[in-house]
Amino acid sequence: MFQPSPLVLRKYADLLVTFALNGGRGVQPKQVVQLNVPDTAKPLFEELLRAVLDAGAYPKTNFIPTKTDRLYFEHASDDQLVFFAEKFKRAEADLVDASITIISDADPSELRSIDPVRIFQAMDARRVYRDWLYTKEQRGAYSWTLALFGTEAMAKEAGMSLEEYWQQILRACYLDAADPVAEWRKIQSEQDRVKAALDALEIASLHIEGERIDLTVKIGPNRKWLGGSCRNIPSFEIFISPDWRGTEGKIFFNQPLYRYGNILRDIALEWKEGRVVRASARVGQAVLDSMIARKNADKIGEYSLTDKRSSRITTFMANTLYDENIGGQFGNTHLALGRAYKDSFPGDQSKPTVEDWERWGYNDSPEHTDIISTEDRLVTASLSDGSTKVIFKEGMFTV
C-alpha cells in the first residue's frame, strides 16, 4: 500500500504547525495545541506531535479510533445524543490556544444509514462549545487549521489510486516544493492583492451568469473579502459573507456534495427575497430537505470564487476541503447555506451586538454547508456609484 515518504510527512506537519496556525505565524511557545487526528492518519499524527513539541508548545491529543462516529450514532439514546459535558468542555475551551484537525476517512459513507436528524441533534447540543472557541478566536486568542490525509477508501471514492490521490495532496499543499511555507507566503501575497482590489471597488451586489446559473448576491455594507487565513490547507478561494436578504435567482451545482455520510448529486437551488424557495437533488433529496429545514439554513452565509491560476488541484477529490478549492478549466464558485463568517466584518468583531449582525444581514445558523460548481461563469459587480465591472471571467479574476 502506498504511503507518503517520511520527508513529505515532516514537511506537511511543519507546514500546519509552523505556518498555518495563528494566521501564518505558526504556533508559539507555550501555546496549547489540540491535535484531532483519526487513527487512519497515525503517520501524520506522529509528525504533528513532534512538530508541536519542537515548537515549544504543549500538545493536547485527541486520537480518534475508526468507526467511533458510527458506533455512537447507532447506539446512543436521544438523551445520550444531547448530553454535553459543559464543565469539562468549558475548561477545554479556556485551555486550548490552537487546534489542528485532520480529515481521514476509513469509510467516507459510514454514516449513510444514520438519520441526519440524529447528527443535527448532537451538533446542536454542542454548538455552545464552538461558540466559545469562536468568541476566543475573535479576540485573537485561538486559531485552527484543517487538512487532509488520504486513505484507500477516499481515493477509491474519487476514482483514483491512493498514490494518485496523494499526488493531488502533495501538489495542492506544495509538499513537492523545497520550502512549502515560502510557496504559501507567495499565495497569501496574491490573495491579499485580490482582496484589496475587490474591497476598493465598493461592490453593492454580484450577478453570476452561466449556462445553468443566474444568481444575484447582495454584498451589503460592513463587509470585506476573505481568503488566505490558513484555516484550511490548502485554500485558494476568495470569499465573502453577503447580506442574505438580497439573494435572488438560481444556480445548479455540478459537483457532488459529501455531507453527513451521504452523497448528494446535481443540486439545484432557487432563491426569492433571500430564502431558498426550491431545492432539488437527483441523489440525496431527503438529506438536502433535512439540511435546509434547519434554522436559517435556507439563507446564504458565504459566496466564494477560486481562480484557476492559483489552484493546483486539478481533479475531483470527493472531499469538500479540496473540491471547494479546485482549479481546472474554470476554477470554481461555491456558496454556503447557513452560518455567515463574521470575519467578513472589517472592524473589531467583538463590538457589534446581536442586533447589529441581524441589521447588516449576517446569517446565523447551526448549519454551514458549501456546495460547488465548476461550470463556466461570468461575475459582474454592481458598484456603489452605479457602475458595473466584470470581476471574474473564464475562471479568472479580472481585478
C-alpha positions in Angstrom: 0.0 0.0 0.0 1.3 3.5 -0.9 2.3 5.7 1.9 3.8 9.3 1.7 7.5 9.4 2.5 8.8 10.5 5.9 10.1 13.7 4.3 6.7 14.5 2.9 5.0 13.9 6.3 7.6 16.0 8.1 7.0 18.9 5.6 3.3 18.5 6.0 3.4 18.6 9.8 5.8 21.6 9.8 3.5 23.5 7.3 0.5 23.0 9.6 2.3 23.8 12.9 4.8 26.4 12.0 2.8 28.3 9.3 -1.0 27.5 9.3 -1.7 28.3 12.9 -2.0 31.9 14.1 -2.8 33.1 10.6 0.5 32.3 9.0 2.7 33.0 12.1 2.7 29.4 13.3 2.3 28.0 16.8 4.0 30.0 19.6 6.0 28.6 22.5 3.8 27.5 25.5 0.6 27.6 23.5 -1.7 24.6 24.0 -2.3 22.8 20.7 -5.1 20.3 20.3 -4.5 17.6 17.7 -7.7 16.0 16.4 -6.5 13.1 14.3 -8.2 9.8 13.2 -6.2 6.6 13.6 -6.1 6.2 9.8 -3.7 9.2 9.8 -1.3 7.9 12.5 1.9 8.6 10.5 1.0 12.3 10.3 -0.1 12.3 13.9 3.4 11.3 14.9 4.9 14.1 12.9 2.4 16.6 14.2 3.2 15.7 17.8 6.9 16.0 17.0 6.4 19.5 15.4 4.3 20.8 18.2 6.9 19.7 20.8 9.8 21.1 18.7 8.0 24.5 18.6 7.9 24.6 22.4 4.2 24.3 22.6 2.0 21.9 24.7 0.2 19.2 22.7 -3.2 18.0 23.8 -4.0 14.9 21.7 -7.4 13.6 20.6 -6.6 10.3 18.7 -9.8 9.0 17.2 -10.4 5.3 16.6 -12.0 4.1 13.3 -15.9 3.7 13.5 -16.2 5.9 16.5 -18.9 8.1 14.9 -20.9 5.2 13.5 -20.9 3.3 16.8 -22.0 6.4 18.6 -24.9 7.3 16.3 -26.1 3.7 16.1 -26.3 3.1 19.8 -26.8 6.5 21.5 -30.2 7.2 23.0 -31.8 10.6 22.5 -30.6 11.6 25.9 -27.1 10.5 25.2 -27.1 12.3 21.8 -27.8 15.7 23.5 -25.6 15.1 26.6 -23.0 17.9 26.8 -20.2 17.8 29.4 -20.4 21.5 30.0 -17.9 22.0 32.8 -15.3 19.8 31.1 -15.7 21.4 27.7 -15.7 24.9 29.2 -12.4 24.2 30.8 -11.1 22.7 27.5 -12.2 25.8 25.5 -10.4 28.0 28.0 -7.3 25.9 27.9 -6.7 25.4 24.1 -5.0 28.1 22.1 -5.0 26.3 18.7 -6.2 23.2 17.1 -5.2 21.1 14.0 -7.9 18.8 12.7 -7.1 16.1 10.1 -9.8 14.6 7.8 -9.0 11.0 7.1 -11.9 8.6 6.4 -11.7 4.8 6.6 -15.2 4.8 5.1 -16.5 8.1 3.7 -20.1 6.7 3.7 -20.1 5.1 7.2 -22.9 7.4 8.3 -25.1 6.9 5.2 -27.7 4.8 7.1 -27.9 7.3 10.0 -30.8 9.7 10.1 -29.3 13.2 9.6 -31.7 14.5 12.3 -29.7 12.5 14.9 -26.5 14.1 13.7 -28.1 17.5 13.9 -29.3 16.8 17.5 -25.8 16.1 18.6 -24.3 19.0 16.8 -26.8 21.5 18.1 -26.3 20.3 21.7 -22.6 21.0 21.4 -22.8 24.3 19.5 -22.1 26.3 22.6 -18.6 24.8 22.6 -18.0 26.0 19.0 -19.3 29.4 20.1 -16.9 29.6 23.0 -14.0 28.9 20.6 -15.3 31.4 18.0 -15.5 34.1 20.6 -12.0 33.3 21.7 -10.9 33.4 18.0 -12.5 36.9 17.6 -10.2 38.1 20.5 -7.2 36.7 18.7 -6.7 34.1 21.4 -7.5 31.0 19.3 -6.6 29.7 15.8 -7.3 26.5 13.9 -6.5 24.7 10.7 -7.9 21.8 8.7 -6.0 19.4 6.4 -6.4 16.0 4.7 -4.7 12.6 5.0 -5.7 10.4 2.1 -6.9 6.8 2.6 -7.6 3.9 0.2 -11.3 4.5 0.7 -11.1 8.2 0.0 -9.1 7.6 -3.2 -11.5 5.0 -4.4 -14.4 7.3 -3.9 -12.7 9.8 -6.1 -11.8 7.2 -8.7 -8.1 7.2 -8.1 -5.4 5.0 -6.7 -4.1 6.0 -3.3 -0.8 7.2 -4.9 -2.7 9.4 -7.4 -4.8 10.8 -4.6 -1.7 11.7 -2.6 -0.1 13.3 -5.7 -3.0 15.8 -5.6 -2.4 16.4 -1.9 1.3 16.9 -2.5 0.8 19.4 -5.3 -2.1 21.2 -3.6 -0.1 21.8 -0.4 3.2 22.4 -2.2 4.7 19.5 -0.4 6.6 18.8 -3.6 8.5 22.1 -3.1 11.8 22.5 -1.2 10.1 25.1 1.1 6.3 24.7 1.2 5.9 27.6 3.6 7.7 30.0 1.2 5.3 28.9 -1.6 2.3 29.6 0.7 3.5 33.0 1.5 3.5 33.8 -2.2 -0.1 32.5 -2.4 -1.0 34.7 0.5 0.5 37.8 -1.1 -1.6 37.3 -4.3 -4.7 36.7 -2.3 -4.1 39.9 -0.3 -3.8 41.8 -3.6 -7.0 40.4 -4.9 -8.9 41.0 -1.7 -7.7 44.6 -1.5 -8.7 45.2 -5.1 -12.2 43.8 -4.5 -12.7 45.8 -1.3 -11.6 49.0 -3.1 -14.4 48.6 -5.7 -17.1 49.0 -3.0 -19.3 46.3 -4.5 -23.0 46.5 -3.8 -24.0 43.2 -5.5 -22.8 40.5 -7.7 -24.5 39.0 -10.8 -23.3 35.5 -11.6 -24.3 34.2 -15.1 -23.7 30.9 -16.8 -25.4 28.2 -18.7 -27.2 27.0 -15.5 -26.5 30.0 -13.3 -28.4 33.2 -13.0 -27.9 34.5 -9.5 -27.7 37.9 -7.8 -26.0 38.2 -4.4 -26.2 41.4 -2.5 -23.0 42.2 -0.6 -24.2 44.9 1.8 -22.3 47.4 3.9 -19.7 46.5 6.6 -18.1 43.7 4.6 -14.6 42.8 3.5 -13.4 39.9 1.3 -11.6 37.0 2.9 -9.0 34.4 2.0 -5.5 33.3 2.8 -6.1 32.9 6.6 -4.5 29.4 6.7 -7.6 28.0 8.4 -7.7 25.4 5.6 -4.6 23.9 4.0 -5.0 24.1 1.0 -7.1 27.2 0.5 -7.1 29.1 -2.8 -10.6 30.7 -2.5 -11.5 34.3 -2.1 -14.9 34.7 -0.4 -17.3 37.0 1.5 -20.3 36.7 3.7 -23.0 38.6 2.0 -26.3 40.2 3.1 -28.6 37.2 2.9 -31.6 39.3 2.3 -30.5 40.2 -1.3 -30.1 36.7 -2.8 -32.2 36.2 -5.9 -32.2 33.7 -8.7 -30.9 30.1 -9.3 -27.8 28.0 -9.5 -27.0 24.4 -10.5 -24.1 22.6 -8.7 -22.4 20.1 -11.0 -20.1 18.8 -8.2 -21.3 16.1 -5.7 -21.7 17.1 -2.1 -20.4 14.8 0.6 -22.3 15.6 3.8 -23.4 13.8 6.9 -22.2 10.4 5.5 -24.2 10.9 2.3 -23.6 11.9 -1.3 -25.8 14.5 -2.9 -25.7 14.9 -6.7 -27.0 17.5 -9.1 -28.2 20.0 -6.5 -30.2 23.0 -7.9 -31.3 25.9 -5.7 -33.6 28.9 -6.3 -33.9 31.9 -4.1 -36.5 34.6 -3.7 -36.2 37.5 -1.3 -33.2 35.9 0.3 -34.7 32.5 1.0 -34.4 29.2 -0.8 -37.8 28.5 -2.4 -36.8 25.4 -4.5 -34.2 22.8 -3.6 -33.7 19.6 -5.6 -31.1 16.9 -5.9 -31.0 14.0 -8.3 -29.5 11.9 -5.4 -29.9 12.8 -1.7 -33.1 14.8 -1.8 -34.1 13.7 1.8 -30.8 14.8 3.2 -31.0 18.1 1.3 -34.5 18.7 2.7 -33.4 17.9 6.3 -30.4 20.2 6.0 -32.4 23.2 4.6 -35.1 22.7 7.3 -32.5 23.6 10.0 -32.7 27.1 11.4 -31.7 29.7 8.8 -30.2 27.1 6.6 -32.4 28.3 3.7 -30.2 31.5 3.6 -26.8 32.2 2.2 -23.8 32.5 4.5 -20.9 32.7 2.1 -20.1 33.3 -1.6 -16.7 32.2 -3.0 -14.6 32.2 -6.1 -11.4 30.3 -6.9 -9.1 31.5 -9.7 -7.9 28.6 -11.8 -4.4 30.1 -12.0 -3.9 29.9 -8.2 -5.2 26.3 -7.5 -3.0 23.3 -8.1 -6.0 20.9 -7.6 -6.9 19.6 -11.0 -9.4 16.8 -10.3 -12.4 15.9 -8.2 -11.3 14.7 -4.7 -14.7 13.6 -3.1 -14.0 15.9 -0.2 -15.3 19.5 0.3 -12.0 20.8 1.6 -10.3 20.1 -1.8 -13.3 20.4 -4.1 -14.2 23.9 -2.9 -10.6 24.9 -3.9 -10.5 23.1 -7.3 -8.9 24.9 -10.2 -9.3 23.1 -13.6 -10.7 24.9 -16.7 -12.9 27.4 -15.0 -11.8 27.5 -11.3 -14.9 27.1 -9.2 -17.7 29.1 -7.5 -19.3 27.9 -4.3 -21.7 29.2 -1.7 -22.6 28.1 1.7 -26.1 27.6 3.1 -26.3 28.7 6.7 -23.9 30.5 9.0 -22.0 33.6 7.8 -18.4 34.4 8.7 -18.3 37.3 11.0 -14.7 37.7 9.9 -16.2 39.5 6.9 -16.9 42.5 9.2 -14.0 44.9 8.6 -13.8 46.2 12.2 -13.5 44.6 15.6 -15.8 41.6 15.6 -16.3 41.7 19.3 -18.0 45.1 19.2 -21.3 44.6 17.2 -24.3 43.4 19.0 -26.7 40.6 18.0 -29.0 43.3 16.7 -26.1 44.8 14.6 -25.4 41.5 12.9 -29.1 41.0 12.1 -29.4 44.5 10.8 -26.4 44.0 8.5 -27.8 40.7 7.2 -25.1 38.4 8.6 -26.9 35.0 8.7 -26.7 32.9 11.9 -27.4 29.2 11.7 -26.0 25.9 13.1 -25.6 24.8 9.5 -22.7 25.8 7.2 -22.6 23.6 4.0 -20.5 24.6 1.0 -21.9 23.5 -2.4 -19.7 23.7 -5.5 -20.0 24.4 -9.2 -17.1 24.2 -11.7 -19.1 25.4 -14.7 -18.1 28.5 -16.6 -19.5 31.7 -15.2 -19.3 35.5 -15.7 -19.3 37.5 -12.5 -20.3 41.2 -12.8 -20.2 43.6 -9.9 -22.6 46.4 -9.5 -20.7 49.2 -7.7 -21.9 51.7 -5.1 -21.5 54.5 -7.7 -24.0 52.8 -10.0 -21.4 51.5 -12.5 -20.6 47.8 -13.2 -17.4 45.9 -13.6 -16.6 42.3 -14.6 -14.5 40.8 -11.7 -14.3 37.2 -12.8 -14.3 35.7 -16.3 -13.2 32.4 -17.9 -12.1 31.1 -14.5 -10.0 34.1 -13.5 -10.3 37.2 -11.5 -10.0 40.3 -13.7 -9.1 42.8 -10.9 
